[in-house]
Amino acid sequence: MIAENLLSNEIIPLRTSDTGNEALSIMGDFYIRHLPIVDGKQFLGLISEDDILNHDFEAPVGSYFLSISRPYIKAKDHIYEVMRIFKESQLTIIPVINNENEYQGLITLEDLLNYFAGTASFVEPGSVLVLELNKVDYSLTEIARLVESENAAILSSFVTSSVNSPAMEVTLKINRQNIQTIIATFVRFDYSIKASFSEQDYFDVLKDRYESLMSYLSV
């Protein structure tokens, strides 16, 4: 998946002649705090809500001083690069340009979230298992082998770690509701299980809460 596959054309970029008031209106309509400014097809920069609040609302945005250092994504950049820019810049949208610096569209945080929410690793039923181990002991091949030895498969995985810590967490989405035998296998091979979650557990909790609520309302 690359950036151009996530483009949203619903939000129209600002022209230099648009006013701060017009920009705020668009931001309010789409629940965002940033908008790209273009001149024809050329991407000029990114304006923030704070930039507008620090200037005359009736003045054209082309006259504003922009506090953000012109972040953007190239159309062929991978989605992981999109995630990195979102994380580092704390933006609500990211402009996308081509190699000629021509504006192609933008990606919102909602676009990014909807993409991941729609992938098989989230949509398919299963369970989540969180392992805790030392970085030097990490081997995805070995982890996958243990899961597959129980006739299951890893739908997705991601690693969480800190630069200053030798430890790491590996979160696995597994295509099985009952993963007790998988947990037992990891324990047998000296892996530390930090947490596990199954959709059935989640539904059981919801059922218990629903029944408690109905019991309370019937009193």
C-alpha positions as CSV (number, residue, x, y, z in Angstrom):
1,M,0.0,0.0,0.0
2,I,1.4,3.4,-1.0
3,A,0.3,7.0,-0.2
4,E,-1.6,7.6,-3.5
5,N,-4.0,4.7,-2.7
6,L,-5.2,6.6,0.4
7,L,-5.8,10.0,-1.1
8,S,-8.9,11.9,-0.1
9,N,-10.2,14.4,-2.6
10,E,-13.2,15.4,-0.5
11,I,-11.2,18.2,1.3
12,I,-10.3,21.0,-1.2
13,P,-6.9,22.7,-0.6
14,L,-6.8,26.5,0.1
15,R,-5.7,29.0,-2.5
16,T,-3.5,31.9,-1.4
17,S,-6.5,34.3,-1.8
18,D,-8.7,32.3,0.6
19,T,-9.2,34.0,4.0
20,G,-8.5,32.7,7.5
21,N,-12.3,32.6,8.1
22,E,-12.8,30.3,5.1
23,A,-10.0,28.1,6.2
24,L,-11.5,27.8,9.8
25,S,-14.9,26.9,8.3
26,I,-13.4,24.1,6.2
27,M,-11.5,22.8,9.3
28,G,-14.6,22.8,11.3
29,D,-16.6,20.9,8.7
30,F,-14.0,18.1,8.5
31,Y,-12.8,18.1,12.1
32,I,-9.2,18.8,11.2
33,R,-6.7,21.5,12.3
34,H,-4.5,21.7,9.2
35,L,-5.0,22.5,5.5
36,P,-2.7,22.6,2.5
37,I,-2.2,25.8,0.5
38,V,-1.7,25.5,-3.3
39,D,-1.0,27.8,-6.2
40,G,-2.5,26.1,-9.2
41,K,-1.0,22.6,-8.8
42,Q,2.0,23.7,-6.8
43,F,2.0,22.8,-3.1
44,L,3.1,25.9,-1.1
45,G,2.7,24.8,2.5
46,L,0.5,23.7,5.4
47,I,-1.5,26.1,7.5
48,S,-2.6,25.3,11.0
49,E,-5.5,26.5,13.1
50,D,-3.0,28.3,15.4
51,D,-1.6,30.1,12.4
52,I,-5.0,31.5,11.6
53,L,-5.8,32.5,15.2
54,N,-2.5,34.5,15.3
55,H,-3.5,36.5,12.2
56,D,-6.3,38.6,10.8
57,F,-9.2,36.2,10.0
58,E,-10.2,38.4,7.0
59,A,-6.7,38.4,5.5
60,P,-5.8,36.0,2.7
61,V,-3.8,33.0,3.9
62,G,-1.1,33.7,1.3
63,S,0.0,36.6,3.6
64,Y,0.3,34.5,6.7
65,F,3.5,33.3,8.3
66,L,3.3,29.5,8.5
67,S,4.7,27.9,11.6
68,I,4.9,24.4,10.2
69,S,8.0,23.4,8.1
70,R,6.1,22.3,5.0
71,P,5.7,18.6,5.6
72,Y,4.5,16.3,2.8
73,I,4.5,12.7,1.5
74,K,5.4,11.6,-2.0
75,A,2.7,9.7,-3.8
76,K,4.8,6.6,-4.1
77,D,5.8,6.5,-0.4
78,H,4.8,3.5,1.6
79,I,2.1,3.7,4.2
80,Y,4.7,3.1,6.9
81,E,6.2,6.5,5.9
82,V,2.8,8.1,6.2
83,M,2.5,6.7,9.7
84,R,6.0,8.0,10.6
85,I,5.2,11.5,9.4
86,F,1.9,11.6,11.3
87,K,3.6,10.5,14.5
88,E,6.5,12.9,14.3
89,S,4.6,15.9,13.2
90,Q,1.4,15.5,15.1
91,L,-0.7,16.6,12.1
92,T,-4.3,15.9,11.3
93,I,-3.7,15.7,7.6
94,I,-0.7,15.1,5.4
95,P,-0.4,16.6,1.8
96,V,0.7,14.3,-1.0
97,I,2.8,15.5,-3.9
98,N,4.4,14.0,-7.0
99,N,8.0,14.3,-8.1
100,E,7.2,17.7,-9.7
101,N,6.0,19.1,-6.4
102,E,2.5,19.1,-7.8
103,Y,-0.3,18.6,-5.2
104,Q,-2.1,15.3,-5.6
105,G,-4.4,15.3,-2.6
106,L,-4.2,14.6,1.1
107,I,-4.4,11.8,3.7
108,T,-6.3,12.3,6.9
109,L,-5.9,10.4,10.2
110,E,-9.3,9.0,9.6
111,D,-8.3,7.7,6.2
112,L,-5.3,5.9,7.8
113,L,-7.4,4.4,10.6
114,N,-10.1,3.2,8.2
115,Y,-7.4,1.5,6.1
116,F,-6.0,-0.5,9.0
117,A,-9.5,-1.2,10.4
118,G,-10.5,-2.7,7.1
119,T,-7.5,-5.1,6.8
120,A,-7.9,-8.8,7.3
121,S,-5.8,-8.8,10.5
122,F,-8.5,-6.6,12.2
123,V,-11.6,-7.9,10.4
124,E,-11.0,-11.7,10.7
125,P,-12.0,-13.3,14.0
126,G,-9.3,-14.4,16.3
127,S,-7.4,-13.6,19.4
128,V,-4.5,-11.3,20.5
129,L,-1.5,-12.5,22.3
130,V,1.2,-10.2,23.8
131,L,4.7,-11.7,24.4
132,E,7.4,-10.0,26.5
133,L,11.0,-10.9,25.7
134,N,14.5,-9.5,25.4
135,K,15.4,-7.9,22.1
136,V,18.4,-10.3,21.6
137,D,16.0,-13.3,21.8
138,Y,13.5,-12.0,19.2
139,S,12.9,-14.2,16.2
140,L,9.7,-13.9,14.3
141,T,10.5,-17.1,12.5
142,E,10.6,-19.0,15.8
143,I,7.5,-17.3,17.1
144,A,5.6,-18.2,13.9
145,R,6.9,-21.8,14.1
146,L,5.4,-22.2,17.6
147,V,2.0,-20.8,16.5
148,E,1.9,-22.9,13.4
149,S,2.9,-26.0,15.4
150,E,-0.6,-25.7,17.0
151,N,-2.3,-25.5,13.6
152,A,-2.9,-21.8,13.8
153,A,-1.6,-18.8,11.8
154,I,-0.4,-15.3,12.6
155,L,-2.6,-12.7,10.9
156,S,-0.5,-9.8,11.9
157,S,2.2,-8.8,14.3
158,F,3.9,-5.7,15.6
159,V,6.8,-4.9,17.9
160,T,6.8,-2.3,20.7
161,S,10.1,-1.4,22.3
162,S,12.1,1.5,23.9
163,V,15.6,2.5,22.8
164,N,16.7,2.6,26.5
165,S,15.3,-0.8,27.4
166,P,16.6,-4.3,26.5
167,A,13.0,-5.6,26.6
168,M,10.3,-5.6,23.9
169,E,6.7,-6.6,23.4
170,V,5.5,-8.6,20.5
171,T,1.7,-8.4,19.8
172,L,0.2,-11.2,17.7
173,K,-3.2,-11.5,16.1
174,I,-3.9,-15.2,15.7
175,N,-6.7,-16.8,13.7
176,R,-8.1,-18.8,16.5
177,Q,-10.6,-18.0,19.3
178,N,-9.2,-20.4,21.8
179,I,-5.4,-20.0,22.2
180,Q,-4.8,-21.8,25.4
181,T,-2.7,-24.5,23.8
182,I,-0.7,-21.9,22.0
183,I,-0.1,-20.0,25.3
184,A,1.0,-23.3,26.8
185,T,3.4,-23.9,24.0
186,F,5.0,-20.5,24.4
187,V,5.3,-21.0,28.2
188,R,6.9,-24.4,27.6
189,F,9.6,-22.6,25.5
190,D,10.2,-20.0,28.3
191,Y,8.3,-17.1,26.7
192,S,6.7,-14.6,29.0
193,I,3.0,-14.0,28.3
194,K,2.1,-10.4,29.2
195,A,-1.5,-10.5,28.1
196,S,-4.1,-12.3,25.9
197,F,-7.4,-11.3,24.6
198,S,-10.1,-13.2,22.7
199,E,-13.2,-11.9,21.0
200,Q,-15.2,-14.5,23.0
201,D,-14.0,-13.0,26.2
202,Y,-15.0,-9.5,25.0
203,F,-18.5,-10.7,24.1
204,D,-18.8,-12.5,27.5
205,V,-18.0,-9.2,29.3
206,L,-20.5,-7.3,27.2
207,K,-23.1,-10.0,27.9
208,D,-22.5,-9.8,31.6
209,R,-22.7,-6.0,31.6
210,Y,-25.9,-6.2,29.5
211,E,-27.5,-8.7,31.9
212,S,-26.5,-6.6,34.9
213,L,-28.0,-3.5,33.3
214,M,-31.3,-5.3,32.6
215,S,-31.4,-6.6,36.2
216,Y,-30.8,-3.1,37.5
217,L,-33.5,-1.6,35.3
218,S,-36.1,-4.2,36.3
219,V,-35.6,-3.5,40.0
